[in-house]
Amino acid sequence: MSQDVQRHFHEELSHVKVRLLTMSGEAEAALGLAVEALLERDSEKAQRVIKGDRVVDAMEIEIEEQCVSLLALQQPMARDLRMLTSALKIANDLERVGDHAVNIAQSADRLAQSRPIAPEPELIEMARLTRLMLSDALEAFIRGDAESGREICRRDDKVDALHRSVFRILLTHMMEDPHMISAGMELFLVSRNLERVADLATNIAEDVVFLVEGKSIKHHSEDRGESTA
């Protein structure tokens, strides 16, 4: 690869990173707005999330086309190859984050039309942790920080534990008051979607380790630095 071609290739790689950051910002904003719609019982915000999903979808297609073109025309090796394959997966994960934000917004819209019910503190904490995981995972990707990637993977256990707590609390409320069943199920769906976003953030964090070290840590708790005891 000549110097001019190589320079152009790395400029294109940088552009892919920029577009991923932009896409991440859109996905994070959608998730944040969906949570606001839930907490504020704001149907207008919920509809903004639902209508805005096509922006994230279009970004995924754009990034995918860029990556496939670079893979086909430049045939990169080693870290550059890992960068492009990781970018493809991350774009797909971010698109799915957007979908989960839409699901939360739809639940928020339905809850806004029903009897007021306060989301459990555990659910609010789930939303905070999940949004932070997503933001930190993209930052680790841009910096090429494998250790941060491992640390983000470990945080997923906390979100999973909160999800289980939310389920138990809501189940108890629904058993005590059948009128709460509909609202309780909506809040459980919100919890489930937040738990899935945390899983997607974990996927991105795992891709960071793969990018930097060339090693997959999926399904390998010891490589994440987790205890196996």
The 8 nearest C-alpha neighbors of each residue, nearest first, counted from 0:
[[1, 5, 4, 2, 3, 73, 8, 6],
 [2, 0, 4, 3, 5, 6, 7, 8],
 [1, 3, 5, 4, 6, 0, 7, 8],
 [4, 2, 6, 5, 1, 7, 0, 8],
 [3, 5, 7, 1, 6, 2, 8, 0],
 [4, 6, 2, 8, 3, 7, 1, 0],
 [7, 5, 3, 9, 8, 4, 2, 10],
 [6, 8, 10, 4, 5, 9, 3, 11],
 [9, 7, 5, 11, 6, 10, 4, 12],
 [8, 10, 12, 11, 6, 7, 13, 5],
 [11, 9, 7, 13, 12, 8, 6, 14],
 [10, 12, 14, 8, 9, 13, 7, 15],
 [13, 11, 9, 15, 14, 10, 8, 16],
 [14, 12, 16, 10, 11, 15, 9, 17],
 [13, 15, 11, 17, 12, 16, 18, 10],
 [14, 16, 12, 18, 13, 17, 19, 11],
 [17, 15, 19, 13, 14, 18, 20, 12],
 [18, 16, 14, 20, 19, 15, 21, 13],
 [17, 19, 21, 15, 20, 16, 22, 14],
 [20, 18, 22, 16, 17, 21, 23, 15],
 [19, 21, 23, 17, 18, 22, 24, 16],
 [22, 20, 18, 24, 23, 19, 17, 25],
 [21, 23, 19, 25, 24, 20, 18, 26],
 [24, 22, 20, 26, 21, 25, 19, 27],
 [23, 25, 21, 27, 22, 26, 28, 20],
 [26, 24, 22, 28, 23, 27, 29, 21],
 [25, 27, 23, 29, 97, 28, 24, 22],
 [28, 26, 30, 24, 29, 25, 23, 31],
 [29, 27, 31, 25, 30, 26, 24, 32],
 [30, 28, 26, 32, 27, 31, 48, 100],
 [29, 31, 100, 27, 33, 28, 32, 26],
 [32, 30, 28, 34, 33, 29, 27, 35],
 [31, 33, 35, 29, 34, 30, 28, 36],
 [34, 32, 104, 36, 30, 35, 31, 45],
 [33, 35, 37, 31, 36, 32, 38, 30],
 [36, 34, 32, 38, 37, 33, 39, 31],
 [35, 37, 41, 33, 39, 44, 34, 45],
 [38, 36, 107, 34, 40, 35, 39, 33],
 [37, 39, 35, 36, 40, 34, 118, 117],
 [38, 40, 41, 36, 37, 35, 111, 34],
 [41, 39, 111, 37, 36, 38, 42, 107],
 [40, 42, 36, 39, 43, 44, 45, 111],
 [41, 43, 45, 108, 44, 46, 40, 111],
 [44, 42, 46, 45, 41, 47, 36, 108],
 [45, 43, 47, 36, 46, 42, 41, 48],
 [44, 46, 104, 42, 48, 43, 36, 47],
 [45, 47, 49, 43, 48, 44, 50, 42],
 [48, 46, 44, 50, 45, 49, 51, 43],
 [49, 47, 51, 45, 46, 50, 29, 101],
 [48, 50, 46, 101, 47, 51, 52, 45],
 [49, 51, 47, 48, 52, 46, 53, 101],
 [52, 50, 48, 53, 49, 54, 47, 55],
 [53, 51, 54, 55, 50, 49, 97, 48],
 [52, 54, 56, 55, 51, 57, 50, 49],
 [55, 53, 57, 52, 56, 51, 58, 25],
 [56, 54, 58, 57, 53, 52, 94, 22],
 [57, 55, 53, 59, 54, 58, 94, 52],
 [56, 58, 54, 60, 59, 55, 53, 61],
 [59, 57, 61, 55, 60, 56, 62, 22],
 [58, 60, 56, 62, 90, 57, 61, 63],
 [59, 61, 63, 57, 58, 62, 64, 56],
 [60, 62, 58, 64, 59, 63, 57, 65],
 [63, 61, 65, 59, 64, 60, 66, 58],
 [62, 64, 60, 66, 65, 61, 87, 59],
 [63, 65, 61, 67, 62, 66, 68, 60],
 [66, 64, 62, 68, 63, 67, 69, 61],
 [65, 67, 69, 63, 68, 64, 83, 70],
 [66, 68, 70, 64, 69, 65, 71, 63],
 [67, 69, 71, 65, 66, 70, 72, 64],
 [70, 68, 66, 72, 73, 71, 67, 65],
 [69, 71, 67, 74, 68, 73, 72, 66],
 [70, 72, 68, 69, 74, 73, 67, 66],
 [71, 73, 69, 70, 74, 68, 67, 75],
 [72, 74, 69, 75, 70, 71, 8, 68],
 [73, 75, 70, 71, 72, 76, 69, 80],
 [76, 74, 80, 73, 79, 70, 77, 69],
 [75, 77, 80, 79, 78, 74, 81, 73],
 [76, 78, 80, 79, 81, 75, 213, 82],
 [79, 77, 81, 80, 82, 76, 210, 211],
 [80, 78, 82, 81, 77, 75, 76, 83],
 [79, 81, 76, 75, 78, 83, 82, 77],
 [82, 80, 78, 84, 210, 79, 83, 85],
 [83, 81, 79, 85, 80, 84, 210, 78],
 [82, 84, 86, 80, 85, 81, 66, 87],
 [83, 85, 87, 81, 86, 82, 80, 88],
 [86, 84, 88, 82, 83, 87, 81, 206],
 [87, 85, 83, 89, 84, 88, 90, 82],
 [88, 86, 84, 90, 85, 89, 63, 83],
 [87, 89, 91, 85, 86, 90, 92, 84],
 [88, 90, 92, 86, 91, 87, 203, 85],
 [91, 89, 93, 87, 59, 92, 88, 86],
 [90, 92, 94, 88, 89, 93, 95, 87],
 [91, 93, 89, 95, 94, 90, 199, 88],
 [94, 92, 96, 90, 95, 91, 89, 26],
 [93, 95, 97, 91, 96, 92, 56, 55],
 [94, 96, 98, 92, 97, 93, 99, 91],
 [97, 95, 93, 99, 98, 94, 196, 100],
 [96, 98, 100, 94, 95, 26, 99, 52],
 [97, 99, 95, 101, 96, 100, 102, 94],
 [98, 100, 102, 96, 101, 97, 192, 103],
 [99, 101, 30, 97, 103, 98, 102, 33],
 [100, 102, 104, 98, 49, 99, 103, 48],
 [101, 103, 99, 105, 100, 104, 98, 106],
 [104, 102, 106, 100, 189, 101, 105, 33],
 [105, 103, 45, 33, 107, 101, 106, 102],
 [104, 106, 108, 102, 107, 103, 101, 109],
 [105, 107, 103, 109, 104, 108, 185, 110],
 [108, 106, 37, 104, 110, 105, 109, 36],
 [109, 107, 42, 105, 111, 106, 110, 45],
 [108, 110, 106, 111, 112, 107, 105, 113],
 [111, 109, 107, 113, 112, 108, 106, 182],
 [112, 110, 40, 108, 109, 113, 107, 42],
 [111, 113, 110, 109, 108, 114, 40, 42],
 [114, 112, 110, 111, 115, 109, 182, 116],
 [113, 115, 116, 112, 110, 111, 182, 179],
 [116, 114, 113, 117, 111, 110, 40, 112],
 [117, 115, 114, 118, 182, 110, 113, 179],
 [116, 118, 119, 115, 38, 120, 37, 186],
 [119, 117, 122, 116, 120, 123, 186, 38],
 [118, 120, 122, 121, 117, 123, 165, 168],
 [121, 119, 123, 122, 124, 118, 125, 117],
 [122, 120, 124, 119, 123, 161, 125, 165],
 [121, 123, 125, 119, 120, 124, 126, 190],
 [122, 124, 120, 126, 125, 121, 127, 119],
 [123, 125, 127, 121, 126, 122, 128, 120],
 [126, 124, 122, 128, 123, 127, 158, 129],
 [125, 127, 123, 129, 124, 128, 130, 122],
 [128, 126, 124, 130, 125, 129, 131, 123],
 [129, 127, 131, 125, 130, 126, 132, 124],
 [128, 130, 132, 197, 126, 131, 127, 125],
 [129, 131, 133, 127, 132, 128, 126, 134],
 [130, 132, 128, 134, 129, 133, 135, 127],
 [133, 131, 129, 135, 130, 134, 136, 200],
 [132, 134, 200, 136, 130, 131, 135, 129],
 [133, 135, 131, 136, 137, 132, 130, 138],
 [134, 136, 138, 132, 137, 133, 131, 139],
 [137, 135, 139, 204, 133, 138, 134, 132],
 [138, 136, 140, 139, 135, 134, 141, 133],
 [137, 139, 135, 141, 140, 136, 142, 134],
 [140, 138, 144, 136, 142, 137, 141, 143],
 [141, 139, 137, 143, 207, 138, 142, 136],
 [140, 142, 138, 139, 143, 137, 16, 144],
 [143, 141, 139, 144, 140, 138, 137, 145],
 [142, 144, 140, 141, 139, 211, 145, 207],
 [145, 143, 139, 142, 147, 146, 148, 140],
 [144, 146, 208, 148, 147, 207, 143, 211],
 [147, 145, 149, 148, 144, 150, 208, 139],
 [148, 146, 150, 149, 145, 144, 139, 151],
 [147, 149, 204, 145, 151, 146, 150, 207],
 [148, 150, 223, 152, 146, 147, 151, 145],
 [149, 151, 147, 153, 152, 148, 146, 154],
 [152, 150, 154, 148, 153, 149, 147, 132],
 [153, 151, 201, 149, 150, 154, 155, 204],
 [152, 154, 150, 151, 155, 156, 149, 225],
 [155, 153, 151, 156, 152, 157, 150, 158],
 [154, 156, 158, 157, 153, 152, 159, 197],
 [155, 157, 159, 154, 158, 153, 160, 152],
 [158, 156, 160, 155, 159, 154, 161, 153],
 [157, 159, 161, 155, 160, 156, 125, 162],
 [158, 160, 162, 156, 157, 161, 155, 163],
 [161, 159, 157, 163, 162, 158, 156, 164],
 [162, 160, 164, 158, 163, 159, 121, 165],
 [163, 161, 159, 165, 160, 164, 190, 158],
 [162, 164, 166, 160, 161, 165, 159, 167],
 [163, 165, 161, 167, 166, 162, 168, 160],
 [166, 164, 162, 168, 163, 167, 169, 161],
 [165, 167, 163, 169, 164, 168, 170, 162],
 [166, 168, 170, 164, 165, 169, 171, 163],
 [169, 167, 165, 171, 170, 166, 164, 172],
 [168, 170, 172, 166, 171, 167, 183, 165],
 [169, 171, 173, 167, 172, 168, 166, 174],
 [170, 172, 174, 168, 169, 173, 167, 175],
 [173, 171, 169, 175, 170, 174, 176, 168],
 [172, 174, 180, 170, 176, 179, 177, 175],
 [173, 175, 171, 172, 176, 170, 177, 180],
 [176, 174, 172, 173, 171, 177, 179, 170],
 [175, 177, 173, 178, 174, 179, 172, 180],
 [178, 176, 179, 173, 180, 174, 175, 172],
 [179, 177, 176, 180, 181, 173, 182, 175],
 [178, 180, 177, 173, 182, 183, 176, 181],
 [179, 181, 183, 173, 177, 182, 178, 184],
 [182, 180, 184, 183, 179, 185, 178, 177],
 [183, 181, 185, 184, 179, 180, 186, 110],
 [182, 184, 180, 186, 185, 181, 179, 169],
 [183, 185, 187, 181, 186, 182, 180, 188],
 [186, 184, 188, 182, 187, 183, 106, 189],
 [187, 185, 189, 183, 188, 184, 190, 182],
 [186, 188, 190, 184, 189, 185, 191, 183],
 [189, 187, 191, 185, 186, 190, 192, 184],
 [188, 190, 186, 192, 103, 187, 191, 193],
 [191, 189, 187, 193, 188, 192, 162, 194],
 [190, 192, 188, 194, 189, 193, 187, 195],
 [191, 193, 195, 189, 194, 190, 99, 188],
 [194, 192, 196, 190, 195, 191, 189, 197],
 [193, 195, 191, 197, 192, 196, 190, 198],
 [194, 196, 198, 192, 197, 193, 191, 199],
 [197, 195, 199, 193, 198, 194, 96, 200],
 [196, 198, 200, 194, 129, 195, 199, 201],
 [199, 197, 195, 201, 196, 200, 202, 194],
 [198, 200, 202, 196, 201, 197, 92, 195],
 [199, 201, 133, 197, 203, 202, 198, 132],
 [202, 200, 204, 198, 152, 199, 203, 205],
 [203, 201, 199, 205, 200, 204, 198, 206],
 [202, 204, 206, 200, 201, 205, 89, 136],
 [205, 203, 148, 201, 207, 136, 206, 202],
 [206, 204, 202, 208, 207, 203, 201, 148],
 [205, 207, 209, 203, 204, 208, 85, 210],
 [208, 206, 204, 210, 140, 205, 209, 145],
 [207, 209, 145, 211, 205, 206, 210, 212],
 [210, 208, 213, 214, 206, 215, 212, 207],
 [209, 211, 207, 81, 208, 213, 212, 82],
 [212, 210, 208, 209, 213, 143, 145, 207],
 [213, 211, 214, 209, 208, 210, 145, 207],
 [212, 214, 209, 210, 211, 215, 208, 81],
 [215, 213, 209, 212, 216, 208, 210, 211],
 [214, 216, 209, 217, 213, 205, 208, 206],
 [217, 215, 219, 222, 218, 205, 214, 223],
 [216, 218, 219, 215, 205, 220, 202, 223],
 [217, 219, 220, 216, 215, 222, 221, 223],
 [220, 218, 216, 217, 222, 221, 223, 215],
 [221, 219, 223, 225, 222, 218, 224, 227],
 [220, 222, 224, 223, 225, 219, 226, 227],
 [223, 221, 224, 220, 219, 216, 225, 149],
 [224, 222, 149, 220, 221, 225, 216, 219],
 [223, 225, 221, 222, 220, 226, 149, 153],
 [226, 224, 220, 221, 223, 227, 153, 222],
 [225, 227, 228, 224, 221, 220, 223, 222],
 [228, 226, 225, 221, 220, 224, 219, 222],
 [227, 226, 225, 221, 220, 224, 219, 223]]
